[in-house]
Amino acid sequence: MKKKVTIVYLVWLSFFTFFINSAYGKEIVVPLKDIAFQNPMLRSIEAEYTVKIPIPSRYLVKNLFLHLEVEKSRALVKERSSIALFFNNKLVLQKPFDPLLDIMIIETNLPTVNLEPFNDLKISAIHHYCLNCCEFEGSPELWSKLDLENSYIKITYDEKPILEDTLLIRDYVLDQKLFNPINVGIITENKEDSYLSLAARLAGYIGSYLRYRRAKIDYLNKIPEDKDVFIIGSKSFVKQILNLQDERRIPDIAVYPNPFDITKAVVVITGNSYDQILKSLNSFMSVKENVYTGKDYNILNIKQADLSIYNTAMFIPLGKKVYLSELGYDDFKFKGIYPPPAVVEFRIPQGLYIQKNKKIKFHFAYNYGAGAREDSVINIYLNDKYITSLKMEKKYGTVMEEKDIDIPAYLLQQGLNKLKIEYAMMAPGGGFCISPNIEALRGTFFTSKSYIEIPKMPYWFEMPYLEYFVDSGFPYSMQADLSDTVFLINEKNDTIISSLLTLSSYLGSRSLSPYVNLRVYSYINEDVKSKHIIYVGRSIPLELQSKSPIKITENIDLSVPIFKSIFNGSFLKKLKKDKSNIANLNYLNALTNQVFFIMFQSPYDSQKVVTVLYSPNLNGIEKASYMLYIPKFAGQVKGDIAIWDFYVNQFFSDNIGEKFYIGNLPFFEKLIFELGFSPMKLALAAVILTIILSLVVKKILDYREKRRLDGEI
């Protein structure tokens, strides 16, 4: 009787849950800072800012709720100052600024009819500081600021059912419009190194395709009920795990609805042999997404891309014209007195040896409208360093102007660089008692005509720096396909593998390239010794630690500064210290709450680097691999060792190991470099040069003396 009651209760609970979900749907809260890139300051009498709101293809949106926080000047008057919201060019709300509030909160529902893949939320502000008086249109009191950190969109939605169509792999499963965080599972036929290599390549591709989305990749043994999953294995394995009939044909690449939830997808990448599975995976990663439009695919042949060192989507090529439209930027449009500046981001390899005498060529194509005052200018900056100003000299504007601007190469910085174009326009006749014609103040920065050309420079860089790894996966991303990199683990625990896959996905999001040649090993062999190594695990092989700045064993050297910072207070009292300043760890005071990021020179090859993600706590390793996606967290991983105490969420980082150099410099530049950074070598070179000059002078004097004695002079 009790069993029957339990079954009835479960059935009722399932029905009730289904009814609730059908009536109200799922909810996701998206901070506006995740889909916009700055907290914009709206200045002058009239200003506006547009936020692009993506809607994932698998969403059936029921409701869109906006919570917007706006900081404002106290000088604004309620009667004439207001803010208006437009959604896809339709007015949604108008509200006056309240002079008694420093922060105004706006909450409203946005229309859900005829939603587009990317929707424009335009925020338009009107600023005035008096009712019946003359105003200066550029007054510093005329401002409001959008707080995107605390503003958000709440989406109530249902998910569409998955159909057997490969188009849905990119449109639904790997939709670039999805919101953070994205959780995907991967299942492989077994845990052999070869299959784990395929899983790591797929995880890297997922990260590179989703670009700046945060992706957590779980290694699974069975189909999950709550997430999309990729299956890599033979066709017999796919039939078994999906419980398909024997007579049913299994294609090489296909999509099936999840048997537990038809709104989730099962993506199959398979073949009759390992080589065919590898071919299917490489095809999946290499073929453009618009090719997948059918129910399934069988792969006959695939041509591998010819990738060379530093040839990635992340780093711009050197010695070539790179049009800014090729970096994904549309034309920038400017309007008004204080329009937001245009910011173009590009990356150079951290390993670039920046030669101070070189020049960057920036070809700038732009225009501006009639009506700008003669002292209006366009300011150009690189990495917030002022470069030059272009004067708007033509009274009636210009249709197109193109100028070549030389920028000193020493203004470049390793990794990310920002080129900023700032239109500083003023209307003629403006000022007190005269209303300016703001509509006339317009301009465009043409990215399809503008390009940047960075001269070729040698690759020569100092290591180890974990911030390079965090910023762009460097130096592992030197080879776009990671053919010069291996992942190393010493246990095949599901959590360790999940951490490895999430880490691979993170690196993919940094380099933006598919890892078609990455390998995973569970032991050290000759291939491992010849490559850059990324190690993930709960214990580090002693052989690998020989060049590490610290040794992580049962004994901790308390003379190392970073340990002094971490092991203090009550914890230190539990340690058994001897006279040599070595602390013996036991089970009770083991490093259970710490995660170590360590980077050092490979003990097998002086031109290779080892990066270690280590913790005795599995939960810590898994957290740390995903937390790299969080800028606040990743920004603290620097130096050659960073330690995260995830229990109290504290970070410690330091440089305690020896530096080394990777790359090649031309002979004379390397000689100058060596002399400049080594006082001993400089002194020795000075002595040698003095001796040589002395010998030369002596030789000349002896020759002259001989000629004098012979009567020639």
C-alpha distance (Angstrom), angle and dihedral (degrees) to the residues before:
residue distance angle dihedral
M1 . . .
K2 3.80 . .
K3 3.83 90.2 .
K4 3.82 91.5 52.6
V5 3.81 91.5 50.3
T6 3.82 90.1 50.6
I7 3.82 92.0 51.3
V8 3.82 91.7 48.2
Y9 3.81 89.8 49.3
L10 3.82 92.7 50.8
V11 3.80 91.7 48.4
W12 3.80 90.7 49.4
L13 3.82 91.2 47.0
S14 3.84 92.0 50.7
F15 3.81 91.0 49.3
F16 3.80 91.9 47.1
T17 3.82 91.8 49.5
F18 3.80 90.8 48.9
F19 3.81 90.4 49.3
I20 3.81 92.6 49.8
N21 3.82 92.5 48.3
S22 3.80 91.4 47.2
A23 3.79 92.4 49.3
Y24 3.78 99.5 43.1
G25 3.81 106.3 13.5
K26 3.78 128.8 -154.5
E27 3.78 123.5 -49.4
I28 3.78 133.6 -143.2
V29 3.79 127.1 -179.1
V30 3.81 113.8 -148.2
P31 3.84 118.1 -168.2
L32 3.79 109.6 -138.7
K33 3.82 89.0 -130.0
D34 3.82 87.0 69.7
I35 3.81 92.4 60.7
A36 3.84 100.3 30.9
F37 3.77 127.6 54.2
Q38 3.79 107.2 -143.1
N39 3.78 145.4 22.9
P40 3.80 96.0 -111.1
M41 3.78 123.1 -144.8
L42 3.82 111.3 -141.5
R43 3.79 108.2 -151.4
S44 3.81 139.5 176.6
I45 3.81 128.6 29.7
E46 3.80 92.6 -53.5
A47 3.81 128.7 20.9
E48 3.78 138.2 154.6
Y49 3.79 141.8 -169.8
T50 3.81 130.1 -165.4
V51 3.80 126.5 -148.2
K52 3.81 117.9 -162.9
I53 3.82 109.4 -137.6
P54 3.82 112.7 -162.3
I55 3.78 121.4 -153.1
P56 3.83 114.1 -155.4
S57 3.80 113.2 -123.8
R58 3.80 93.2 -123.3
Y59 3.82 93.0 57.2
L60 3.80 123.4 101.2
V61 3.80 96.5 -164.1
K62 3.80 117.2 -144.3
N63 3.77 99.6 171.9
L64 3.81 140.2 5.9
F65 3.79 115.9 -159.4
L66 3.81 121.7 -172.8
H67 3.79 125.1 -156.4
L68 3.81 109.6 -174.1
E69 3.81 127.2 179.6
V70 3.80 118.7 -162.4
E71 3.80 126.6 -173.4
K72 3.81 114.0 -151.9
S73 3.77 146.0 -173.9
R74 3.80 115.6 -96.2
A75 3.78 89.5 -137.6
L76 3.82 94.1 71.2
V77 3.80 116.8 109.3
K78 3.79 118.9 -136.2
E79 3.81 95.8 -138.4
R80 3.82 95.5 61.9
S81 3.83 105.9 18.6
S82 3.78 120.2 82.4
I83 3.78 146.1 147.7
A84 3.79 126.1 -132.9
L85 3.81 131.8 -165.9
F86 3.80 123.4 -149.0
F87 3.79 122.1 -173.0
N88 3.80 114.1 -163.5
N89 3.82 88.0 -17.6
K90 3.82 93.4 -52.8
L91 3.79 120.0 118.9
V92 3.80 110.3 -116.1
L93 3.80 104.7 168.0
Q94 3.81 144.1 -5.4
K95 3.79 121.8 -163.0
P96 3.81 133.1 172.2
F97 3.79 120.3 -124.8
D98 3.79 111.7 -107.6
P99 3.83 110.0 -136.0
L100 3.81 90.7 -153.1
L101 3.81 93.3 60.8
D102 3.79 124.3 72.3
I103 3.81 90.6 -169.8
M104 3.78 120.6 38.1
I105 3.82 120.5 -159.4
I106 3.79 119.4 -152.8
E107 3.80 120.9 -169.6
T108 3.78 122.7 178.9
N109 3.80 143.3 140.3
L110 3.79 116.7 -107.8
P111 3.82 121.4 -142.2
T112 3.81 114.8 -94.7
V113 3.79 97.2 -166.1
N114 3.82 116.3 113.4
L115 3.78 95.5 -1.1
E116 3.79 116.2 -171.7
P117 3.82 129.5 -146.1
F118 3.82 87.2 -103.5
N119 3.81 118.0 23.8
D120 3.80 127.3 -162.8
L121 3.79 117.4 -127.4
K122 3.81 103.6 -173.0
I123 3.80 117.7 -166.9
S124 3.79 111.9 -161.8
A125 3.80 122.3 -172.4
I126 3.83 130.0 -166.7
H127 3.82 115.0 -161.6
H128 3.83 127.9 -164.6
Y129 3.79 130.2 158.4
C130 3.83 99.8 -166.5
L131 3.81 140.9 31.1
N132 3.79 108.5 -141.0
C133 3.76 105.5 11.2
C134 3.76 140.2 89.1
E135 3.82 115.9 -86.3
F136 3.76 133.2 -160.5
E137 3.81 106.0 -129.1
G138 3.82 92.4 -145.9
S139 3.79 96.9 48.4
P140 3.84 113.7 145.3
E141 3.84 87.6 -133.7
L142 3.81 91.2 68.3
W143 3.79 103.5 86.1
S144 3.78 147.4 109.3
K145 3.80 129.1 -179.1
L146 3.81 130.4 -147.9
D147 3.80 113.8 -132.4
L148 3.80 100.1 -148.9
E149 3.81 91.0 170.3
N150 3.81 92.1 69.8
S151 3.81 98.2 28.1
Y152 3.79 120.8 91.3
I153 3.78 149.0 169.0
K154 3.81 118.0 -127.9
I155 3.80 112.3 -156.1
T156 3.79 122.7 -163.8
Y157 3.79 110.3 -163.5
D158 3.78 150.9 148.3
E159 3.80 123.5 -135.0
K160 3.78 123.9 -119.9
P161 3.81 117.4 -121.1
I162 3.80 117.0 -101.6
L163 3.80 117.0 -109.6
E164 3.80 126.2 -160.4
D165 3.81 95.5 -98.8
T166 3.81 125.9 119.5
L167 3.80 88.9 -144.2
L168 3.81 86.5 76.9
I169 3.82 92.3 63.7
R170 3.79 90.1 76.3
D171 3.80 98.6 22.5
Y172 3.81 96.4 50.0
V173 3.81 114.7 6.3
L174 3.82 98.1 39.4
D175 3.79 96.7 22.4
Q176 3.82 108.4 159.7
K177 3.81 87.8 -147.7
L178 3.81 92.3 65.6
F179 3.78 117.7 117.9
N180 3.80 128.2 -124.1
P181 2.93 132.1 -53.5
I182 3.81 106.1 39.6
N183 3.80 116.0 -170.4
V184 3.80 119.6 -165.5
G185 3.81 131.3 169.6
I186 3.81 129.5 -142.8
I187 3.81 124.9 -159.1
T188 3.80 122.6 -170.1
E189 3.78 128.9 -169.4
N190 3.80 91.0 -115.0
K191 3.79 142.0 -16.5
E192 3.77 97.8 -101.3
D193 3.79 114.5 136.5
S194 3.79 91.1 -111.2
Y195 3.82 93.1 57.9
L196 3.80 93.1 42.4
S197 3.82 86.6 53.9
L198 3.80 89.3 56.6
A199 3.81 90.8 48.3
A200 3.83 91.4 50.5
R201 3.82 91.2 49.8
L202 3.79 91.0 50.2
A203 3.82 91.4 48.0
G204 3.82 90.1 51.0
Y205 3.79 90.1 50.2
I206 3.82 91.8 50.0
G207 3.80 89.5 53.3
S208 3.81 92.7 46.9
Y209 3.81 93.7 47.5
L210 3.81 95.2 46.7
R211 3.82 87.3 46.9
Y212 3.79 110.1 -171.0
R213 3.81 97.2 9.2
R214 3.79 118.5 112.7
A215 3.80 108.7 -114.5
K216 3.79 124.8 -171.7
I217 3.81 112.4 -165.1
D218 3.82 118.3 -159.2
Y219 3.79 123.1 -161.8
L220 3.81 107.0 -137.6
N221 3.79 139.0 -176.0
K222 3.80 97.4 -156.2
I223 3.78 138.5 26.5
P224 3.83 109.5 -78.3
E225 3.78 123.8 -134.7
D226 3.81 97.8 -142.1
K227 3.82 108.6 43.9
D228 3.79 146.0 38.9
V229 3.79 114.3 -92.0
F230 3.81 137.6 -162.2
I231 3.80 119.3 -146.5
I232 3.82 119.8 -155.8
G233 3.78 115.5 -173.1
S234 3.78 148.3 86.5
K235 3.77 121.6 -49.9
S236 3.80 91.7 -108.1
F237 3.82 89.3 53.8
V238 3.82 91.0 49.7
K239 3.80 91.3 50.6
Q240 3.76 90.5 50.1
I241 3.80 98.2 48.1
L242 3.83 93.3 42.7
N243 3.82 92.0 41.4
L244 3.81 91.4 -129.4
Q245 3.79 124.6 169.0
D246 3.82 116.0 -97.9
E247 3.78 94.0 -122.6
R248 3.77 93.1 56.0
R249 3.81 114.3 103.3
I250 3.81 115.0 -122.5
P251 3.84 113.3 -150.4
D252 3.80 123.2 -149.8
I253 3.81 93.7 -112.2
A254 3.79 120.8 21.3
V255 3.81 145.0 142.7
Y256 3.80 126.2 -130.9
P257 3.81 130.5 179.3
N258 3.79 113.5 -106.1
P259 3.83 107.5 -99.7
F260 3.82 89.6 -136.0
D261 3.82 98.0 44.6
I262 3.81 122.1 15.7
T263 3.82 91.4 -156.0
K264 3.83 89.5 66.1
A265 3.79 123.8 73.3
V266 3.79 135.5 -132.9
V267 3.82 109.6 -155.4
V268 3.80 114.1 -161.9
I269 3.82 123.7 -155.2
T270 3.77 107.7 178.7
G271 3.81 149.6 138.4
N272 3.81 141.5 177.1
S273 3.81 92.0 -96.1
Y274 3.78 139.0 20.0
D275 3.81 91.0 -100.8
Q276 3.80 90.5 53.5
I277 3.82 91.2 47.7
L278 3.82 88.9 51.4
K279 3.81 89.7 49.7
S280 3.82 90.8 50.0
L281 3.80 92.1 50.2
N282 3.81 93.5 47.6
S283 3.79 89.1 48.9
F284 3.79 91.2 50.3
M285 3.81 91.1 51.6
S286 3.80 97.2 41.5
V287 3.80 106.1 41.1
K288 3.80 117.0 86.9
E289 3.79 114.9 -104.5
N290 3.81 95.1 -118.9
V291 3.81 89.5 66.9
Y292 3.80 92.2 69.2
T293 3.77 104.8 83.6
G294 3.80 104.3 122.4
K295 3.76 138.4 79.3
D296 3.79 95.5 -99.4
Y297 3.82 143.6 -17.6
N298 3.79 138.2 -134.1
I299 3.80 115.4 -159.6
L300 3.80 118.9 -137.3
N301 3.80 101.7 169.0
I302 3.77 140.2 -16.5
K303 3.79 133.2 -162.7
Q304 3.79 114.5 -137.4
A305 3.79 118.1 -131.1
D306 3.78 116.0 -108.8
L307 3.79 102.5 -122.0
S308 3.79 125.5 179.7
I309 3.78 135.4 -173.1
Y310 3.83 114.6 -61.1
N311 3.81 89.2 4.1
T312 3.79 98.0 130.1
A313 3.77 137.5 128.4
M314 3.81 87.6 -115.5
F315 3.82 100.9 58.1
I316 3.78 120.5 55.4
P317 3.82 114.3 -129.6
L318 3.78 118.8 -104.6
G319 3.79 124.3 -125.3
K320 3.81 92.5 21.0
K321 3.79 135.7 98.9
V322 3.80 108.2 -105.9
Y323 3.80 111.4 -166.5
L324 3.78 111.5 -145.5
S325 3.79 91.0 -130.3
E326 3.83 86.7 63.4
L327 3.80 87.5 61.5
G328 3.81 88.8 59.8
Y329 3.81 99.5 -97.7
D330 3.79 123.0 138.5
D331 3.79 121.8 -152.9
F332 3.82 112.1 -68.7
K333 3.80 116.4 -128.9
F334 3.80 123.9 -156.9
K335 3.79 129.5 -161.3
G336 3.78 134.3 171.7
I337 3.77 137.5 9.0
Y338 3.81 99.5 -56.3
P339 3.82 106.9 22.2
P340 3.83 116.4 175.4
P341 3.83 110.1 -95.5
A342 3.80 122.8 -108.3
V343 3.81 111.5 -113.1
V344 3.82 120.8 -164.3
E345 3.80 116.1 -170.2
F346 3.78 124.1 -158.3
R347 3.79 134.3 164.2
I348 3.75 133.3 -137.2
P349 3.81 122.6 -169.2
Q350 3.79 114.8 -85.8
G351 3.79 85.3 -132.0
L352 3.79 94.5 64.2
Y353 3.80 112.1 120.6
I354 3.80 100.1 -140.6
Q355 3.79 110.2 -142.5
K356 3.79 108.7 -149.6
N357 3.80 96.5 -145.5
K358 3.81 94.9 56.6
K359 3.81 123.7 100.2
I360 3.80 130.7 -141.3
K361 3.79 114.3 -140.5
F362 3.80 115.3 -140.2
H363 3.80 113.6 -173.3
F364 3.80 105.4 -160.4
A365 3.82 121.8 -162.4
Y366 3.80 115.5 -173.3
N367 3.77 147.4 136.0
Y368 3.79 140.0 -160.0
G369 3.76 135.2 -158.8
A370 3.77 133.6 -112.1
G371 3.77 117.8 -86.1
A372 3.80 101.7 49.2
R373 3.80 113.3 135.8
E374 3.81 115.6 -110.2
D375 3.81 92.9 -110.2
S376 3.83 91.9 56.9
V377 3.79 113.2 119.4
I378 3.79 143.9 179.9
N379 3.81 111.9 -127.6
I380 3.80 121.3 -154.0
Y381 3.81 124.6 -158.8
L382 3.80 135.9 177.2
N383 3.80 115.4 -156.8
D384 3.82 88.3 -14.5
K385 3.81 90.6 -57.1
Y386 3.80 112.6 127.0
I387 3.83 113.3 -116.8
T388 3.80 109.0 171.7
S389 3.80 146.2 -47.1
L390 3.79 127.8 -119.9
K391 3.78 114.1 -149.5
M392 3.83 120.3 -134.1
E393 3.78 95.3 -132.0
K394 3.80 102.8 160.8
K395 3.79 112.7 89.4
Y396 3.79 93.6 -154.7
G397 3.77 96.1 43.9
T398 3.77 128.3 -117.6
V399 3.79 134.3 -95.3
M400 3.80 95.7 -146.1
E401 3.78 134.6 -7.4
E402 3.82 124.7 -177.3
K403 3.78 123.5 -168.4
D404 3.80 134.7 173.4
I405 3.79 112.9 -135.2
D406 3.80 122.2 -168.8
I407 3.80 113.4 -145.7
P408 3.82 121.6 -168.7
A409 3.80 110.1 -111.1
Y410 3.80 91.8 -136.4
L411 3.81 88.2 74.4
L412 3.81 88.9 68.1
Q413 3.77 117.4 99.2
Q414 3.79 129.5 -155.4
G415 3.80 112.2 -88.4
L416 3.80 116.4 -12.1
N417 3.82 120.2 38.9
K418 3.80 128.8 -179.0
L419 3.80 124.7 -150.4
K420 3.81 110.1 -164.7
I421 3.81 126.7 -164.4
E422 3.80 114.6 -166.7
Y423 3.81 122.4 -170.4
A424 3.83 109.2 -152.8
M425 3.81 102.5 -172.5
M426 3.79 128.8 169.5
A427 3.79 127.5 -173.8
P428 3.84 118.6 -122.3
G429 3.77 115.4 -111.7
G430 3.78 91.5 18.6
G431 3.74 125.2 141.2
F432 3.77 134.3 74.5
C433 3.82 117.3 5.7
I434 3.82 93.5 2.1
S435 3.79 121.5 94.3
P436 3.84 111.6 -140.8
N437 3.78 124.1 -132.0
I438 3.80 97.2 -121.3
E439 3.81 92.7 172.8
A440 3.81 88.7 67.7
L441 3.81 91.9 58.3
R442 3.77 101.1 88.0
G443 3.77 138.5 134.0
T444 3.80 143.3 164.0
F445 3.79 133.2 -143.1
F446 3.83 106.1 -151.4
T447 3.81 109.1 -145.6
S448 3.81 94.1 -179.0
K449 3.81 89.2 61.9
S450 3.80 98.7 35.2
Y451 3.77 122.0 81.8
I452 3.77 141.4 171.6
E453 3.79 124.4 -141.3
I454 3.80 120.1 -165.9
P455 3.81 114.3 -166.5
K456 3.77 120.6 -120.9
M457 3.78 112.8 -90.4
P458 3.81 131.5 174.8
Y459 3.80 124.2 -96.9
W460 3.79 111.6 -119.0
F461 3.77 120.4 141.0
E462 3.75 141.8 168.1
M463 3.79 119.7 -122.7
P464 2.96 155.7 -125.3
Y465 3.81 106.2 46.3
L466 3.80 119.0 145.0
E467 3.81 90.0 -163.7
Y468 3.82 88.4 69.0
F469 3.78 89.2 55.2
V470 3.81 92.1 48.3
D471 3.80 94.8 45.0
S472 3.80 101.0 50.4
G473 3.80 108.9 -13.4
F474 3.80 89.1 -97.2
P475 3.04 132.5 -159.5
Y476 3.81 88.8 16.6
S477 3.81 91.1 58.1
M478 3.82 91.4 59.2
Q479 3.81 85.0 96.5
A480 3.81 106.2 46.9
D481 3.81 93.9 -149.2
L482 3.85 92.3 46.5
S483 3.81 89.4 -122.5
D484 3.80 87.2 145.7
T485 3.83 93.8 51.9
V486 3.82 136.3 75.0
F487 3.79 133.1 -171.0
L488 3.79 112.7 -136.5
I489 3.81 127.6 -160.7
N490 3.79 130.5 165.9
E491 3.80 98.8 -157.8
K492 3.78 131.2 39.7
N493 3.75 98.0 -139.0
D494 3.84 113.9 153.4
T495 3.81 91.8 -124.6
I496 3.81 92.4 49.8
I497 3.80 90.1 50.2
S498 3.83 91.1 47.0
S499 3.81 89.5 51.7
L500 3.81 90.0 49.7
L501 3.82 91.3 50.2
T502 3.80 93.2 48.0
L503 3.80 89.5 48.4
S504 3.82 89.9 50.5
S505 3.80 89.3 50.2
Y506 3.81 90.2 51.1
L507 3.81 91.5 51.4
G508 3.80 88.8 49.5
S509 3.80 89.9 54.5
R510 3.82 88.4 53.6
S511 3.82 99.5 46.6
L512 3.83 97.2 31.0
S513 3.82 90.7 -146.8
P514 3.82 131.0 114.2
Y515 3.80 114.2 -112.0
V516 3.78 100.6 -132.0
N517 3.82 94.6 160.8
L518 3.81 104.1 36.5
R519 3.83 115.9 129.0
V520 3.80 133.7 -160.0
Y521 3.80 121.9 -151.7
S522 3.79 132.9 -175.3
Y523 3.82 93.6 -161.7
I524 3.80 138.0 37.5
N525 3.79 113.9 -99.7
E526 3.80 136.8 154.8
D527 3.80 92.5 -81.9
V528 3.82 90.4 54.6
K529 3.81 91.1 49.5
S530 3.81 92.5 55.2
K531 3.84 96.2 50.8
H532 3.77 142.4 64.3
I533 3.82 106.5 -91.2
I534 3.81 131.7 -142.2
Y535 3.79 109.4 -171.0
V536 3.82 125.0 -164.8
G537 3.79 121.9 -177.3
R538 3.80 155.0 98.5
S539 3.80 94.8 -98.4
I540 3.79 129.5 29.1
P541 3.83 120.1 -135.4
L542 3.81 109.0 -112.2
E543 3.80 89.6 -133.0
L544 3.80 89.4 61.0
Q545 3.83 93.5 48.5
S546 3.80 96.7 60.2
K547 3.84 91.5 100.6
S548 3.81 96.9 31.5
P549 3.83 116.9 120.8
I550 3.80 87.9 -129.0
K551 3.79 134.3 26.5
I552 3.77 115.3 -134.5
T553 3.81 107.6 -153.2
E554 3.78 135.5 119.5
N555 3.82 87.5 -68.1
I556 3.81 121.3 69.0
D557 3.82 121.1 -161.5
L558 3.80 104.8 -135.1
S559 3.81 91.7 -167.7
V560 3.83 88.7 75.6
P561 3.85 105.4 99.1
I562 3.78 96.1 -135.3
F563 3.81 91.5 56.3
K564 3.79 89.8 52.2
S565 3.82 87.8 57.4
I566 3.79 94.4 49.3
F567 3.78 107.3 35.0
N568 3.77 103.8 57.2
G569 3.78 139.8 122.8
S570 3.78 118.7 15.8
F571 3.78 93.2 -4.9
L572 3.79 92.8 61.4
K573 3.78 91.2 51.3
K574 3.79 89.7 61.1
L575 3.80 92.1 54.5
K576 3.79 118.5 96.3
K577 3.79 104.0 -131.2
D578 3.77 126.0 -167.7
K579 3.79 129.4 -163.8
S580 3.80 93.2 -89.6
N581 3.82 91.6 66.9
I582 3.81 90.9 -111.3
A583 3.80 116.8 137.5
N584 3.81 118.8 -149.7
L585 3.79 112.2 -142.0
N586 3.76 120.3 -147.1
Y587 3.78 131.7 -172.8
L588 3.81 94.1 -86.5
N589 3.79 96.2 52.8
A590 3.81 99.7 31.6
L591 3.81 119.7 136.4
T592 3.79 93.2 -89.0
N593 3.80 98.2 143.0
Q594 3.81 100.5 40.4
V595 3.79 131.8 91.0
F596 3.82 117.6 -162.7
F597 3.80 125.7 -149.6
I598 3.80 107.6 -170.9
M599 3.81 129.8 173.6
F600 3.80 125.0 -172.2
Q601 3.79 144.9 145.1
S602 3.78 115.2 -70.7
P603 3.81 112.1 -104.3
Y604 3.81 88.2 -141.6
D605 3.83 103.0 47.9
S606 3.82 126.3 22.4
Q607 3.83 90.3 -148.8
K608 3.81 93.9 56.0
V609 3.81 133.2 79.9
V610 3.81 133.3 -142.4
T611 3.82 122.1 -152.1
V612 3.80 118.4 -170.4
L613 3.80 128.8 -160.7
Y614 3.79 103.1 -170.1
S615 3.79 138.5 167.2
P616 3.81 133.1 142.8
N617 3.81 85.2 -136.4
L618 3.82 114.8 80.4
N619 3.78 91.5 -158.7
G620 3.80 90.3 55.3
I621 3.80 93.5 52.3
E622 3.79 92.4 50.1
K623 3.82 92.6 47.2
A624 3.80 93.5 47.8
S625 3.81 94.9 50.6
Y626 3.82 90.3 55.3
M627 3.82 96.1 38.3
L628 3.81 89.8 64.9
Y629 3.81 85.2 79.4
I630 3.82 89.2 65.0
P631 3.84 108.3 85.4
K632 3.81 92.9 -150.7
F633 3.81 89.6 55.8
A634 3.80 97.9 38.6
G635 3.80 92.2 49.9
Q636 3.81 89.3 65.9
V637 3.80 94.3 55.3
K638 3.80 101.1 92.8
G639 3.77 144.0 122.4
D640 3.80 117.7 38.6
I641 3.81 94.8 -60.4
A642 3.80 131.0 34.2
I643 3.79 123.0 175.0
W644 3.79 122.8 -164.1
D645 3.79 119.3 -162.3
F646 3.79 96.8 -157.9
Y647 3.80 93.5 -174.8
V648 3.83 93.1 66.1
N649 3.85 93.9 17.6
Q650 3.80 95.7 -123.6
F651 3.78 127.0 147.1
F652 3.79 131.2 -149.4
S653 3.80 123.9 -177.1
D654 3.80 134.8 172.0
N655 3.81 147.2 159.0
I656 3.80 106.5 -121.2
G657 3.82 104.2 143.9
E658 3.78 133.9 76.5
K659 3.81 120.4 -85.1
F660 3.79 123.0 -123.8
Y661 3.79 135.6 -178.2
I662 3.79 132.5 -122.9
G663 3.80 126.7 -165.9
N664 3.79 136.3 33.1
L665 3.78 132.5 -76.5
P666 3.82 126.1 -166.0
F667 3.80 109.9 -95.5
F668 3.81 99.6 -105.4
E669 3.82 93.5 42.6
K670 3.77 90.4 49.4
L671 3.81 90.0 48.9
I672 3.81 91.0 51.5
F673 3.81 89.8 45.4
E674 3.80 92.5 51.5
L675 3.80 92.6 47.4
G676 3.78 93.1 45.8
F677 3.80 94.6 52.9
S678 3.81 99.6 39.6
P679 3.83 119.0 59.9
M680 3.80 90.3 -170.5
K681 3.80 92.4 54.1
L682 3.80 90.5 45.0
A683 3.80 91.2 51.8
L684 3.80 91.4 46.3
A685 3.82 90.8 48.5
A686 3.82 90.1 49.9
V687 3.83 91.1 51.8
I688 3.81 92.3 47.8
L689 3.82 91.7 46.6
T690 3.83 90.5 49.1
I691 3.81 91.1 51.1
I692 3.81 91.7 48.3
L693 3.81 92.5 48.6
S694 3.80 90.2 46.8
L695 3.79 90.9 52.7
V696 3.80 91.4 47.8
V697 3.82 92.1 49.4
K698 3.82 90.9 46.1
K699 3.80 90.3 50.6
I700 3.81 91.4 51.4
L701 3.81 92.7 47.2
D702 3.82 92.0 47.8
Y703 3.80 89.8 51.5
R704 3.80 92.6 49.9
E705 3.81 90.5 47.2
K706 3.80 90.8 51.5
R707 3.81 91.5 51.1
R708 3.83 90.8 48.2
L709 3.81 92.5 51.6
D710 3.79 89.8 48.3
G711 3.80 88.9 54.3
E712 3.79 95.4 -115.1
I713 3.80 93.1 122.4
